[in-house]
Amino acid sequence: MHFATIQFALFFLVVLAVNWLLKSRKRPYQAFLLAANVFFYGCFDYRFIPLLFTVGLTNWAAAYLISASKRSFLRKLILVLVLTFNLGQ
């Protein structure tokens, strides 16, 4: 799905409308945006879906570990490792 197509325009309008309806409900809103994101990238090339989930889960885990860490050195180390991982993708 490319940006300059009718398919994208229809997809965008549906996502925008549902997004607007769900914005007051946090969990369904987040789940819908995640599903729309996966669908959009999957339409372009389905091989991006595992990469998308891998990068998303890695970044989420790194953010969790950084927020839970009390030591500045450990937070910086996790940040450098996850940045290296992301740039290597």
Backbone as JSON, one array per atom type, in Angstrom:
{
  "sequence": "MHFATIQFALFFLVVLAVNWLLKSRKRPYQAFLLAANVFFYGCFDYRFIPLLFTVGLTNWAAAYLISASKRSFLRKLILVLVLTFNLGQ",
  "N": [[0.86, -1.17, 0.0], [0.77, 2.04, -1.02], [1.41, 5.55, -0.38], [0.18, 7.31, -2.19], [-2.3, 6.34, -3.15], [-5.71, 5.27, -3.68], [-6.45, 3.23, -2.0], [-4.82, 3.65, 0.27], [-5.82, 6.12, 1.09], [-8.46, 5.45, 1.83], [-7.91, 3.56, 3.84], [-6.57, 5.26, 5.65], [-8.64, 7.06, 6.32], [-10.46, 5.35, 7.61], [-8.87, 4.46, 9.77], [-8.4, 6.91, 11.01], [-11.03, 7.66, 11.77], [-11.82, 5.54, 13.51], [-9.79, 5.77, 15.36], [-10.37, 8.29, 16.45], [-12.81, 7.69, 17.67], [-12.01, 5.89, 19.63], [-10.23, 7.2, 21.3], [-10.62, 7.96, 23.96], [-10.54, 5.65, 25.4], [-8.08, 3.89, 26.69], [-6.66, 1.26, 26.45], [-8.06, -0.2, 24.27], [-7.64, 1.72, 22.29], [-4.81, 1.79, 22.05], [-4.34, -0.86, 21.25], [-5.73, -0.93, 18.82], [-4.26, 0.95, 17.3], [-1.79, -0.37, 17.18], [-2.54, -2.67, 15.74], [-3.39, -1.48, 13.33], [-0.98, -0.37, 12.5], [0.62, -2.69, 12.12], [-0.88, -3.92, 10.11], [-0.67, -2.0, 8.05], [2.15, -1.94, 7.47], [2.42, -4.62, 6.88], [0.93, -4.85, 4.55], [2.59, -3.58, 2.76], [4.96, -5.15, 2.73], [4.97, -8.32, 3.81], [7.07, -9.5, 5.12], [8.17, -7.68, 6.84], [6.81, -7.75, 9.23], [7.66, -9.6, 11.37], [10.1, -8.32, 11.99], [9.19, -5.82, 12.82], [7.78, -6.49, 15.18], [9.91, -7.59, 16.66], [11.7, -5.41, 16.99], [9.99, -3.62, 18.31], [9.32, -5.04, 20.72], [11.88, -5.34, 21.8], [12.66, -2.66, 22.24], [10.66, -1.93, 24.05], [11.27, -3.63, 26.21], [13.83, -2.68, 26.86], [13.24, -0.04, 27.62], [11.68, -0.57, 29.88], [13.58, -1.83, 31.53], [15.44, 0.25, 31.82], [13.9, 2.15, 33.18], [13.44, 0.78, 35.54], [15.9, 0.51, 36.64], [18.28, 1.52, 39.07], [20.85, 2.38, 38.95], [22.99, 4.61, 37.33], [25.02, 3.97, 35.49], [24.23, 1.45, 34.56], [21.79, 2.06, 33.32], [22.7, 3.69, 31.22], [24.28, 1.83, 29.85], [22.37, -0.06, 28.99], [20.9, 1.61, 27.29], [22.83, 2.21, 25.31], [23.26, -0.38, 24.31], [20.7, -1.06, 23.27], [20.37, 0.94, 21.36], [22.48, 0.29, 19.64], [21.55, -2.21, 18.79], [19.18, -1.38, 17.43], [20.22, 0.25, 15.38], [21.63, -1.61, 14.0], [19.76, -3.11, 12.71]],
  "CA": [[0.0, 0.0, 0.0], [1.57, 3.26, -1.13], [0.72, 6.74, 0.12], [-0.54, 8.03, -3.24], [-3.33, 5.47, -3.72], [-7.05, 5.32, -3.09], [-6.45, 2.27, -0.89], [-4.26, 4.28, 1.45], [-6.75, 7.16, 1.53], [-9.56, 4.78, 2.53], [-7.33, 3.03, 5.07], [-6.31, 6.39, 6.53], [-9.91, 7.58, 6.82], [-11.0, 4.38, 8.58], [-8.03, 4.52, 10.97], [-8.66, 8.2, 11.66], [-12.35, 7.64, 12.39], [-11.8, 4.63, 14.66], [-8.88, 6.4, 16.31], [-11.11, 9.36, 17.11], [-13.82, 7.08, 18.53], [-11.4, 5.13, 20.73], [-9.18, 7.94, 22.0], [-10.88, 8.07, 25.4], [-10.36, 4.32, 26.0], [-6.65, 3.71, 26.48], [-6.24, -0.06, 25.95], [-8.52, -0.46, 22.9], [-6.98, 2.7, 21.42], [-3.45, 1.32, 21.79], [-4.42, -2.11, 20.49], [-6.13, -0.61, 17.46], [-3.14, 1.59, 16.61], [-0.82, -1.41, 16.92], [-3.06, -3.5, 14.66], [-3.35, -0.69, 12.1], [0.42, -0.26, 12.13], [1.05, -3.98, 11.59], [-1.58, -4.11, 8.84], [-0.09, -1.1, 7.05], [3.47, -2.43, 7.06], [2.22, -5.94, 6.29], [0.47, -4.67, 3.17], [3.74, -3.21, 1.95], [5.74, -6.38, 2.6], [4.66, -9.11, 5.0], [8.31, -9.9, 5.79], [8.51, -6.68, 7.85], [6.04, -7.94, 10.45], [8.5, -10.09, 12.47], [11.06, -7.27, 12.34], [8.45, -4.81, 13.56], [7.55, -7.0, 16.52], [11.2, -7.75, 17.34], [12.18, -4.09, 17.38], [9.06, -3.08, 19.3], [9.49, -5.72, 22.0], [13.21, -5.03, 22.32], [12.63, -1.3, 22.76], [9.82, -1.92, 25.24], [12.02, -4.26, 27.3], [14.91, -1.77, 27.23], [12.64, 1.07, 28.36], [11.3, -1.09, 31.18], [14.8, -2.04, 32.32], [16.01, 1.56, 32.13], [13.08, 2.8, 34.21], [13.53, 0.02, 36.78], [17.28, 0.52, 37.14], [18.66, 2.62, 39.97], [22.23, 2.77, 38.68], [23.16, 5.41, 36.11], [25.86, 3.25, 34.55], [23.42, 0.38, 33.96], [20.83, 2.7, 32.4], [23.44, 4.1, 30.02], [24.69, 0.62, 29.14], [21.17, -0.58, 28.31], [20.6, 2.53, 26.2], [23.82, 2.0, 24.24], [23.01, -1.69, 23.71], [19.48, -1.06, 22.46], [20.65, 1.77, 20.19], [23.29, -0.52, 18.74], [20.64, -3.18, 18.21], [18.29, -0.72, 16.48], [20.97, 0.71, 14.22], [22.09, -2.79, 13.27], [18.64, -3.73, 11.99]],
  "C": [[0.91, 1.24, 0.0], [0.72, 4.47, -0.74], [-0.17, 7.4, -0.93], [-1.59, 7.14, -3.92], [-4.66, 5.69, -3.01], [-7.13, 4.37, -1.89], [-5.92, 2.9, 0.39], [-5.21, 5.35, 1.99], [-7.91, 6.56, 2.32], [-9.07, 4.19, 3.87], [-7.12, 4.14, 6.08], [-7.61, 6.93, 7.13], [-10.53, 6.65, 7.86], [-10.2, 4.44, 9.88], [-8.28, 5.82, 11.72], [-9.99, 8.2, 12.4], [-12.37, 6.75, 13.63], [-10.9, 5.18, 15.75], [-9.61, 7.47, 17.12], [-12.15, 8.79, 18.07], [-13.22, 6.4, 19.76], [-10.45, 5.94, 21.6], [-9.41, 8.08, 23.5], [-10.7, 6.74, 26.14], [-8.94, 3.84, 25.69], [-6.26, 2.37, 25.86], [-6.77, -0.37, 24.55], [-7.87, 0.48, 21.89], [-5.58, 2.23, 21.05], [-3.44, 0.05, 20.95], [-4.8, -1.85, 19.04], [-4.99, 0.02, 16.69], [-2.05, 0.57, 16.29], [-1.27, -2.29, 15.75], [-3.04, -2.75, 13.33], [-1.93, -0.55, 11.59], [0.92, -1.55, 11.48], [0.38, -4.24, 10.24], [-0.96, -3.26, 7.74], [1.26, -1.61, 6.55], [3.37, -3.81, 6.43], [1.72, -5.87, 4.86], [1.62, -4.3, 2.24], [4.6, -4.44, 1.68], [5.58, -7.17, 3.9], [5.91, -9.53, 5.77], [8.76, -8.89, 6.84], [7.83, -6.92, 9.19], [6.88, -8.53, 11.59], [9.54, -9.06, 12.92], [10.39, -6.2, 13.18], [8.21, -5.25, 15.0], [8.85, -7.15, 17.31], [11.72, -6.41, 17.84], [11.29, -3.48, 18.46], [9.24, -3.71, 20.67], [10.85, -5.43, 22.63], [13.24, -3.63, 22.93], [11.77, -1.19, 24.02], [10.58, -2.5, 26.44], [13.15, -3.34, 27.78], [14.36, -0.59, 28.04], [12.22, 0.63, 29.76], [12.52, -1.27, 32.08], [15.46, -0.72, 32.71], [15.21, 2.22, 33.25], [13.18, 2.08, 35.56], [14.92, 0.09, 37.41], [17.54, 1.75, 38.01], [20.04, 3.17, 39.64], [22.35, 3.47, 37.33], [23.97, 4.67, 35.06], [25.06, 2.17, 33.83], [22.41, 0.94, 32.97], [21.52, 3.1, 31.1], [23.88, 2.89, 29.19], [23.52, 0.03, 28.36], [20.82, 0.3, 27.12], [21.56, 2.32, 25.03], [23.57, 0.66, 23.54], [21.77, -1.68, 22.81], [19.64, -0.15, 21.23], [21.48, 1.02, 19.16], [22.44, -1.57, 18.04], [19.75, -2.55, 17.13], [19.03, -0.27, 15.23], [21.49, -0.45, 13.38], [20.99, -3.46, 12.47], [18.55, -3.3, 10.59]]
}
